[in-house]
């Protein structure tokens, strides 16, 4: 009784070759794939700054508006709008 026969080795080789080929295609086109996948996101992390251990300031962009979120250890996050709505949006 053969545990690993030539057919199984061939199947394994074809499968691993296909995985390698798929990986190579994804690595080659990763920038375009990232742009295509992230194109419909409404929330964007603009910047994060550590103020102290456990405290940080975060700038978020939501639908074109910027917000400052202050997070302190043991306290609820505070959210402040940084810019007003563009004209015509209300």
C-alpha positions as CSV (number, residue, x, y, z in Angstrom):
1,X,0.0,0.0,0.0
2,X,1.6,3.2,-1.2
3,X,0.8,6.2,1.0
4,X,2.3,8.8,-1.3
5,X,2.0,7.7,-4.9
6,X,3.1,9.5,-8.1
7,X,-0.4,10.8,-8.7
8,X,-0.6,12.4,-5.3
9,X,2.8,14.0,-5.7
10,X,1.8,15.4,-9.1
11,X,-1.5,16.7,-7.6
12,X,0.4,18.4,-4.8
13,X,2.9,19.9,-7.2
14,X,0.2,21.3,-9.5
15,X,-1.7,22.7,-6.4
16,X,1.4,24.4,-5.0
17,X,2.4,25.7,-8.4
18,X,-1.1,27.2,-8.7
19,X,-0.8,28.8,-5.3
20,X,2.6,30.3,-6.2
21,X,1.3,31.6,-9.5
22,X,-1.7,33.2,-7.7
23,X,0.6,34.8,-5.1
24,X,2.8,36.2,-7.8
25,X,-0.2,37.8,-9.6
26,X,-1.5,39.3,-6.4
27,X,2.0,40.7,-5.5
28,X,2.4,42.2,-8.9
29,X,-0.9,44.0,-8.9
30,X,-1.2,44.7,-5.1
31,X,-1.4,48.5,-5.6
32,X,-4.3,48.3,-8.0
33,X,-6.0,45.7,-5.9
34,X,-5.7,47.9,-2.8
35,X,-7.0,50.9,-4.6
36,X,-10.0,49.0,-6.0
37,X,-10.9,47.3,-2.7
38,X,-10.5,50.6,-0.6
39,X,-12.2,52.8,-3.1
40,X,-15.6,52.7,-1.4
41,X,-14.5,53.3,2.1
42,X,-16.0,56.3,3.9
43,X,-13.7,56.3,6.9
44,X,-10.0,57.0,6.5
45,X,-7.3,57.2,9.2
46,X,-5.3,60.3,8.4
47,X,-2.9,60.4,11.3
48,X,-2.3,58.9,14.8
49,X,-0.1,60.5,17.4
50,X,0.7,58.9,20.8
51,X,0.6,61.6,23.5
52,X,1.4,59.4,26.4
53,X,1.2,55.7,27.2
54,X,-2.5,54.9,26.7
55,X,-3.4,58.4,25.4
56,X,-3.5,59.3,21.7
57,X,-4.8,61.9,19.2
58,X,-6.3,60.5,16.0
59,X,-7.4,62.5,12.9
60,X,-10.1,60.7,11.0
61,X,-11.7,61.7,7.6
62,X,-15.3,60.7,7.2
63,X,-17.0,61.6,3.9
64,X,-14.5,64.4,3.3
65,X,-14.8,65.9,6.8
66,X,-12.0,65.7,9.3
67,X,-12.4,64.9,13.0
68,X,-10.0,64.9,15.9
69,X,-10.6,62.0,18.3
70,X,-8.8,62.2,21.6
71,X,-8.5,58.9,23.5
72,X,-7.3,58.7,27.1
73,X,-6.8,55.6,29.2
74,X,-9.9,55.0,31.4
75,X,-12.0,57.7,29.7
76,X,-14.5,57.7,26.8
77,X,-13.1,59.0,23.5
78,X,-13.9,62.6,22.6
79,X,-14.7,63.6,19.0
80,X,-14.3,67.1,17.7
81,X,-15.0,68.2,14.1
82,X,-12.0,70.0,12.5
83,X,-13.7,71.6,9.5
84,X,-17.1,72.9,8.7
85,X,-19.4,71.3,6.1
86,X,-18.8,72.4,2.5
87,X,-21.2,74.9,1.0
88,X,-24.5,73.2,-0.1
89,X,-24.2,70.3,2.3
90,X,-26.5,70.5,5.3
